[in-house]
Amino acid sequence: SWIDSIPILISIPQLRRSAQRKRARVNVRGKYIKNRRGAQMSHIELET
């Protein structure tokens, strides 16, 4: 639902900054922050 998307959208800027610090891990695992809800969706957002 759209309610579930709110935390993800808020988290995207933080995930972008984290990706710059952890680029190698992002490339290997396809995730920005381990165990963070919506990490995979944010990864897709940044890759497009």
PDB file of N, CA, C and O in Angstrom, chain B, residues numbered from 101:
ATOM      1  N   SER B 101       0.831  -1.205   0.000  1.00  0.00           N
ATOM      2  CA  SER B 101       0.000   0.000   0.000  1.00  0.00           C
ATOM      3  C   SER B 101       0.863   1.252   0.000  1.00  0.00           C
ATOM      4  O   SER B 101       2.074   1.177   0.207  1.00  0.00           O
ATOM      5  N   TRP B 102       0.246   2.393  -0.230  1.00  0.00           N
ATOM      6  CA  TRP B 102       1.039   3.632  -0.273  1.00  0.00           C
ATOM      7  C   TRP B 102       1.612   3.955   1.095  1.00  0.00           C
ATOM      8  O   TRP B 102       2.647   4.614   1.193  1.00  0.00           O
ATOM      9  N   ILE B 103       0.949   3.498   2.159  1.00  0.00           N
ATOM     10  CA  ILE B 103       1.474   3.755   3.502  1.00  0.00           C
ATOM     11  C   ILE B 103       2.832   3.079   3.669  1.00  0.00           C
ATOM     12  O   ILE B 103       3.736   3.640   4.287  1.00  0.00           O
ATOM     13  N   ASP B 104       2.973   1.888   3.125  1.00  0.00           N
ATOM     14  CA  ASP B 104       4.237   1.165   3.233  1.00  0.00           C
ATOM     15  C   ASP B 104       5.358   1.858   2.468  1.00  0.00           C
ATOM     16  O   ASP B 104       6.533   1.659   2.777  1.00  0.00           O
ATOM     17  N   SER B 105       5.006   2.670   1.474  1.00  0.00           N
ATOM     18  CA  SER B 105       6.022   3.323   0.657  1.00  0.00           C
ATOM     19  C   SER B 105       6.598   4.562   1.319  1.00  0.00           C
ATOM     20  O   SER B 105       7.686   5.005   0.953  1.00  0.00           O
ATOM     21  N   ILE B 106       5.892   5.127   2.284  1.00  0.00           N
ATOM     22  CA  ILE B 106       6.345   6.384   2.889  1.00  0.00           C
ATOM     23  C   ILE B 106       7.739   6.275   3.522  1.00  0.00           C
ATOM     24  O   ILE B 106       8.594   7.112   3.233  1.00  0.00           O
ATOM     25  N   PRO B 107       7.998   5.267   4.383  1.00  0.00           N
ATOM     26  CA  PRO B 107       9.335   5.184   4.982  1.00  0.00           C
ATOM     27  C   PRO B 107      10.425   4.986   3.939  1.00  0.00           C
ATOM     28  O   PRO B 107      11.540   5.484   4.093  1.00  0.00           O
ATOM     29  N   ILE B 108      10.100   4.260   2.885  1.00  0.00           N
ATOM     30  CA  ILE B 108      11.079   4.016   1.823  1.00  0.00           C
ATOM     31  C   ILE B 108      11.436   5.330   1.127  1.00  0.00           C
ATOM     32  O   ILE B 108      12.613   5.620   0.911  1.00  0.00           O
ATOM     33  N   LEU B 109      10.443   6.110   0.783  1.00  0.00           N
ATOM     34  CA  LEU B 109      10.694   7.371   0.085  1.00  0.00           C
ATOM     35  C   LEU B 109      11.496   8.331   0.957  1.00  0.00           C
ATOM     36  O   LEU B 109      12.370   9.047   0.469  1.00  0.00           O
ATOM     37  N   ILE B 110      11.190   8.338   2.249  1.00  0.00           N
ATOM     38  CA  ILE B 110      11.924   9.209   3.159  1.00  0.00           C
ATOM     39  C   ILE B 110      13.378   8.764   3.274  1.00  0.00           C
ATOM     40  O   ILE B 110      14.276   9.586   3.455  1.00  0.00           O
ATOM     41  N   SER B 111      13.600   7.457   3.166  1.00  0.00           N
ATOM     42  CA  SER B 111      14.941   6.905   3.386  1.00  0.00           C
ATOM     43  C   SER B 111      15.863   7.050   2.184  1.00  0.00           C
ATOM     44  O   SER B 111      17.079   6.922   2.329  1.00  0.00           O
ATOM     45  N   ILE B 112      15.315   7.314   0.999  1.00  0.00           N
ATOM     46  CA  ILE B 112      16.133   7.308  -0.217  1.00  0.00           C
ATOM     47  C   ILE B 112      17.343   8.245  -0.138  1.00  0.00           C
ATOM     48  O   ILE B 112      18.443   7.813  -0.485  1.00  0.00           O
ATOM     49  N   PRO B 113      17.203   9.503   0.298  1.00  0.00           N
ATOM     50  CA  PRO B 113      18.396  10.370   0.363  1.00  0.00           C
ATOM     51  C   PRO B 113      19.479   9.789   1.271  1.00  0.00           C
ATOM     52  O   PRO B 113      20.665   9.867   0.955  1.00  0.00           O
ATOM     53  N   GLN B 114      19.073   9.210   2.392  1.00  0.00           N
ATOM     54  CA  GLN B 114      20.053   8.593   3.289  1.00  0.00           C
ATOM     55  C   GLN B 114      20.717   7.402   2.620  1.00  0.00           C
ATOM     56  O   GLN B 114      21.917   7.183   2.783  1.00  0.00           O
ATOM     57  N   LEU B 115      19.945   6.637   1.872  1.00  0.00           N
ATOM     58  CA  LEU B 115      20.497   5.477   1.179  1.00  0.00           C
ATOM     59  C   LEU B 115      21.485   5.908   0.098  1.00  0.00           C
ATOM     60  O   LEU B 115      22.493   5.236  -0.124  1.00  0.00           O
ATOM     61  N   ARG B 116      21.205   7.017  -0.571  1.00  0.00           N
ATOM     62  CA  ARG B 116      22.149   7.525  -1.580  1.00  0.00           C
ATOM     63  C   ARG B 116      23.492   7.852  -0.942  1.00  0.00           C
ATOM     64  O   ARG B 116      24.539   7.496  -1.483  1.00  0.00           O
ATOM     65  N   ARG B 117      23.470   8.534   0.214  1.00  0.00           N
ATOM     66  CA  ARG B 117      24.729   8.890   0.888  1.00  0.00           C
ATOM     67  C   ARG B 117      25.452   7.642   1.358  1.00  0.00           C
ATOM     68  O   ARG B 117      26.675   7.546   1.252  1.00  0.00           O
ATOM     69  N   SER B 118      24.690   6.681   1.880  1.00  0.00           N
ATOM     70  CA  SER B 118      25.298   5.441   2.342  1.00  0.00           C
ATOM     71  C   SER B 118      25.946   4.702   1.184  1.00  0.00           C
ATOM     72  O   SER B 118      27.014   4.108   1.337  1.00  0.00           O
ATOM     73  N   ALA B 119      25.293   4.739   0.014  1.00  0.00           N
ATOM     74  CA  ALA B 119      25.817   4.033  -1.156  1.00  0.00           C
ATOM     75  C   ALA B 119      27.178   4.589  -1.570  1.00  0.00           C
ATOM     76  O   ALA B 119      28.039   3.840  -2.030  1.00  0.00           O
ATOM     77  N   GLN B 120      27.375   5.886  -1.410  1.00  0.00           N
ATOM     78  CA  GLN B 120      28.662   6.472  -1.785  1.00  0.00           C
ATOM     79  C   GLN B 120      29.781   5.967  -0.877  1.00  0.00           C
ATOM     80  O   GLN B 120      30.925   5.822  -1.306  1.00  0.00           O
ATOM     81  N   ARG B 121      29.435   5.701   0.384  1.00  0.00           N
ATOM     82  CA  ARG B 121      30.442   5.209   1.317  1.00  0.00           C
ATOM     83  C   ARG B 121      30.653   3.707   1.204  1.00  0.00           C
ATOM     84  O   ARG B 121      31.709   3.193   1.574  1.00  0.00           O
ATOM     85  N   LYS B 122      29.643   3.000   0.690  1.00  0.00           N
ATOM     86  CA  LYS B 122      29.704   1.537   0.671  1.00  0.00           C
ATOM     87  C   LYS B 122      29.505   1.007  -0.742  1.00  0.00           C
ATOM     88  O   LYS B 122      28.831  -0.006  -0.933  1.00  0.00           O
ATOM     89  N   ARG B 123      30.081   1.675  -1.729  1.00  0.00           N
ATOM     90  CA  ARG B 123      29.803   1.343  -3.117  1.00  0.00           C
ATOM     91  C   ARG B 123      30.163  -0.102  -3.438  1.00  0.00           C
ATOM     92  O   ARG B 123      29.407  -0.790  -4.123  1.00  0.00           O
ATOM     93  N   ALA B 124      31.311  -0.570  -2.949  1.00  0.00           N
ATOM     94  CA  ALA B 124      31.732  -1.936  -3.243  1.00  0.00           C
ATOM     95  C   ALA B 124      30.712  -2.943  -2.713  1.00  0.00           C
ATOM     96  O   ALA B 124      30.353  -3.898  -3.401  1.00  0.00           O
ATOM     97  N   ARG B 125      30.250  -2.717  -1.480  1.00  0.00           N
ATOM     98  CA  ARG B 125      29.272  -3.639  -0.905  1.00  0.00           C
ATOM     99  C   ARG B 125      27.959  -3.572  -1.672  1.00  0.00           C
ATOM    100  O   ARG B 125      27.290  -4.588  -1.856  1.00  0.00           O
ATOM    101  N   VAL B 126      27.595  -2.382  -2.115  1.00  0.00           N
ATOM    102  CA  VAL B 126      26.370  -2.232  -2.904  1.00  0.00           C
ATOM    103  C   VAL B 126      26.475  -3.032  -4.197  1.00  0.00           C
ATOM    104  O   VAL B 126      25.525  -3.718  -4.575  1.00  0.00           O
ATOM    105  N   ASN B 127      27.613  -2.956  -4.877  1.00  0.00           N
ATOM    106  CA  ASN B 127      27.775  -3.657  -6.140  1.00  0.00           C
ATOM    107  C   ASN B 127      27.684  -5.166  -5.955  1.00  0.00           C
ATOM    108  O   ASN B 127      27.120  -5.857  -6.804  1.00  0.00           O
ATOM    109  N   VAL B 128      28.224  -5.680  -4.875  1.00  0.00           N
ATOM    110  CA  VAL B 128      28.254  -7.122  -4.660  1.00  0.00           C
ATOM    111  C   VAL B 128      26.893  -7.636  -4.193  1.00  0.00           C
ATOM    112  O   VAL B 128      26.399  -8.635  -4.715  1.00  0.00           O
ATOM    113  N   ARG B 129      26.293  -6.972  -3.229  1.00  0.00           N
ATOM    114  CA  ARG B 129      25.097  -7.499  -2.583  1.00  0.00           C
ATOM    115  C   ARG B 129      23.806  -6.955  -3.176  1.00  0.00           C
ATOM    116  O   ARG B 129      22.742  -7.545  -2.987  1.00  0.00           O
ATOM    117  N   GLY B 130      23.886  -5.837  -3.890  1.00  0.00           N
ATOM    118  CA  GLY B 130      22.667  -5.253  -4.435  1.00  0.00           C
ATOM    119  C   GLY B 130      21.802  -4.600  -3.380  1.00  0.00           C
ATOM    120  O   GLY B 130      20.608  -4.394  -3.595  1.00  0.00           O
ATOM    121  N   LYS B 131      22.392  -4.270  -2.242  1.00  0.00           N
ATOM    122  CA  LYS B 131      21.654  -3.600  -1.175  1.00  0.00           C
ATOM    123  C   LYS B 131      22.480  -2.424  -0.669  1.00  0.00           C
ATOM    124  O   LYS B 131      23.705  -2.422  -0.790  1.00  0.00           O
ATOM    125  N   TYR B 132      21.820  -1.444  -0.111  1.00  0.00           N
ATOM    126  CA  TYR B 132      22.532  -0.306   0.459  1.00  0.00           C
ATOM    127  C   TYR B 132      22.746  -0.489   1.944  1.00  0.00           C
ATOM    128  O   TYR B 132      23.869  -0.351   2.429  1.00  0.00           O
ATOM    129  N   ILE B 133      21.691  -0.798   2.674  1.00  0.00           N
ATOM    130  CA  ILE B 133      21.818  -0.986   4.107  1.00  0.00           C
ATOM    131  C   ILE B 133      21.236  -2.342   4.470  1.00  0.00           C
ATOM    132  O   ILE B 133      20.055  -2.603   4.246  1.00  0.00           O
ATOM    133  N   LYS B 134      22.061  -3.184   5.021  1.00  0.00           N
ATOM    134  CA  LYS B 134      21.649  -4.542   5.351  1.00  0.00           C
ATOM    135  C   LYS B 134      20.546  -4.499   6.415  1.00  0.00           C
ATOM    136  O   LYS B 134      20.604  -3.726   7.371  1.00  0.00           O
ATOM    137  N   ASN B 135      19.546  -5.353   6.214  1.00  0.00           N
ATOM    138  CA  ASN B 135      18.435  -5.484   7.153  1.00  0.00           C
ATOM    139  C   ASN B 135      17.509  -4.275   7.175  1.00  0.00           C
ATOM    140  O   ASN B 135      16.588  -4.235   7.991  1.00  0.00           O
ATOM    141  N   ARG B 136      17.719  -3.300   6.320  1.00  0.00           N
ATOM    142  CA  ARG B 136      16.809  -2.155   6.285  1.00  0.00           C
ATOM    143  C   ARG B 136      15.609  -2.479   5.401  1.00  0.00           C
ATOM    144  O   ARG B 136      15.765  -2.974   4.284  1.00  0.00           O
ATOM    145  N   ARG B 137      14.444  -2.202   5.895  1.00  0.00           N
ATOM    146  CA  ARG B 137      13.223  -2.441   5.129  1.00  0.00           C
ATOM    147  C   ARG B 137      13.215  -1.567   3.878  1.00  0.00           C
ATOM    148  O   ARG B 137      13.459  -0.363   3.952  1.00  0.00           O
ATOM    149  N   GLY B 138      12.936  -2.172   2.747  1.00  0.00           N
ATOM    150  CA  GLY B 138      12.853  -1.430   1.505  1.00  0.00           C
ATOM    151  C   GLY B 138      14.193  -1.185   0.829  1.00  0.00           C
ATOM    152  O   GLY B 138      14.265  -0.409  -0.123  1.00  0.00           O
ATOM    153  N   ALA B 139      15.247  -1.825   1.295  1.00  0.00           N
ATOM    154  CA  ALA B 139      16.572  -1.580   0.725  1.00  0.00           C
ATOM    155  C   ALA B 139      16.624  -1.968  -0.746  1.00  0.00           C
ATOM    156  O   ALA B 139      17.238  -1.274  -1.557  1.00  0.00           O
ATOM    157  N   GLN B 140      15.983  -3.073  -1.086  1.00  0.00           N
ATOM    158  CA  GLN B 140      16.041  -3.536  -2.464  1.00  0.00           C
ATOM    159  C   GLN B 140      15.297  -2.568  -3.379  1.00  0.00           C
ATOM    160  O   GLN B 140      15.759  -2.279  -4.483  1.00  0.00           O
ATOM    161  N   MET B 141      14.157  -2.071  -2.931  1.00  0.00           N
ATOM    162  CA  MET B 141      13.386  -1.128  -3.728  1.00  0.00           C
ATOM    163  C   MET B 141      14.187   0.148  -3.954  1.00  0.00           C
ATOM    164  O   MET B 141      14.181   0.699  -5.055  1.00  0.00           O
ATOM    165  N   SER B 142      14.876   0.621  -2.916  1.00  0.00           N
ATOM    166  CA  SER B 142      15.677   1.824  -3.048  1.00  0.00           C
ATOM    167  C   SER B 142      16.833   1.597  -4.022  1.00  0.00           C
ATOM    168  O   SER B 142      17.205   2.499  -4.772  1.00  0.00           O
ATOM    169  N   HIS B 143      17.392   0.403  -4.006  1.00  0.00           N
ATOM    170  CA  HIS B 143      18.472   0.063  -4.927  1.00  0.00           C
ATOM    171  C   HIS B 143      17.982   0.188  -6.370  1.00  0.00           C
ATOM    172  O   HIS B 143      18.680   0.738  -7.221  1.00  0.00           O
ATOM    173  N   ILE B 144      16.787  -0.319  -6.640  1.00  0.00           N
ATOM    174  CA  ILE B 144      16.220  -0.235  -7.984  1.00  0.00           C
ATOM    175  C   ILE B 144      16.004   1.229  -8.367  1.00  0.00           C
ATOM    176  O   ILE B 144      16.265   1.628  -9.502  1.00  0.00           O
ATOM    177  N   GLU B 145      15.527   2.019  -7.415  1.00  0.00           N
ATOM    178  CA  GLU B 145      15.292   3.444  -7.650  1.00  0.00           C
ATOM    179  C   GLU B 145      16.586   4.142  -8.070  1.00  0.00           C
ATOM    180  O   GLU B 145      16.584   4.961  -8.988  1.00  0.00           O
ATOM    181  N   LEU B 146      17.681   3.816  -7.399  1.00  0.00           N
ATOM    182  CA  LEU B 146      18.942   4.490  -7.684  1.00  0.00           C
ATOM    183  C   LEU B 146      19.570   3.988  -8.986  1.00  0.00           C
ATOM    184  O   LEU B 146      20.265   4.737  -9.671  1.00  0.00           O
ATOM    185  N   GLU B 147      19.329   2.740  -9.319  1.00  0.00           N
ATOM    186  CA  GLU B 147      19.931   2.187 -10.525  1.00  0.00           C
ATOM    187  C   GLU B 147      19.277   2.703 -11.806  1.00  0.00           C
ATOM    188  O   GLU B 147      19.920   2.739 -12.856  1.00  0.00           O
ATOM    189  N   THR B 148      18.028   3.095 -11.731  1.00  0.00           N
ATOM    190  CA  THR B 148      17.326   3.543 -12.932  1.00  0.00           C
ATOM    191  C   THR B 148      17.691   4.975 -13.282  1.00  0.00           C
ATOM    192  O   THR B 148      17.191   5.517 -14.268  1.00  0.00           O
TER     193      THR B 148
END
